[in-house]
């Protein structure tokens, strides 16, 4: 679940704060079992408008691994897919290409691997990321996947509330 709460600032803008935890299902290829991961959605201070009601969705999705570079994150094989399915409460902008950056953790160091980010042609409310090169988890130089900076064409709801965003890892 993704919790969204809003508050008025002295500038009159309505900002959206993401709280609580998102639960991510890690779907193992060829099996019927699933291992639940957890993540939190962190504020992006580098965005001038912040995470605001009625603005494009942008968040730093922090996985359940320590951010320290000496601690391992997740290794992700080539061909793995991540699907971010937004509820109907978010308005989809079909002409905006989603963007993502895989991160080792803090500080926000990008993982230099190739991947594709696109809208699912069958479901425009779903962002699909396909990993084209494996992500290694060998601290401290390559501690593995610990966070994803995601910016989409989805417009945040204008009202505070909890909005479930389903995230799946497939063939991981």
Secondary structure, 3 states (H helix, E strand, C coil): CEEEEEEECCCCCEEEEEECEEEEEEECCCCCCEEEEEEEEECCCCCCCCCECCCEEEEEEEECCCCCCCCCCECECCCCEEEEECCCCCEECCCCCCEEEEECCCCCCECCCCEEEEEECCEEEEEEEEECCCECCECCCECCECEEEEEEEEECCCCCEEECCEEEEECC
